Amino acid sequence: MLKLERECNIPTDRRQTGFTLLETLVSLIILLAVSGIVMTGMMQLMQTQGTIANRTECGHSHDERNFQRRTARRGYGRQPRDHHGGLW
C-alpha cells in the first residue's frame, strides 16, 4: 500500500455505492407508466364531472322556471318574462 493511502484511510476496495444507470432507467420507466395511468384516470374523471355538472345545471334552470311559473300563476311574486320580454 502507498503511504498516502494508509495516512488518509482510503479504502483499497474501489467499489462505489449507489444506483446503477440501468436501475435508475427502469425505475423512471415504471414511474412514467404509473403516472400515465393515473393521469388517464384523472382526465376521465374530470370529463365525467363536467358532464354531470352540465346536466345538473340544465335541470336546475328548468326546475327554476317551472317554479317561477307556478308561483306567478298563484298570484305570488311577479310574472316571469321570457327571453323576448313577453309573459309566459
PERA-V727634 format. One record per backbone hydrogen bond with DSSP energy under -1.0 kcal/mol. CO is the residue of the C=O (numbers start at 1). NH is the residue of the N-H. If there is no record, write none. Layout:
CO;NH, CO;NH
This chain:
2;6, 3;7, 4;8, 5;10, 20;24, 21;25, 22;26, 23;27, 24;28, 25;29, 26;30, 27;31, 28;32, 29;33, 30;34, 31;35, 32;36, 33;37, 34;38, 35;39, 36;40, 37;41, 38;42, 39;43, 40;44, 41;45, 42;46, 43;47, 44;48, 45;49, 46;50, 47;51, 48;52, 49;53, 50;54, 51;55, 52;56, 53;57, 54;58, 55;59, 56;60, 57;61, 58;62, 59;63, 60;64, 61;65, 62;66, 63;67, 64;68, 65;69, 66;70, 67;71, 68;72, 69;73, 70;74, 71;76, 72;75, 80;88, 82;85, 86;82
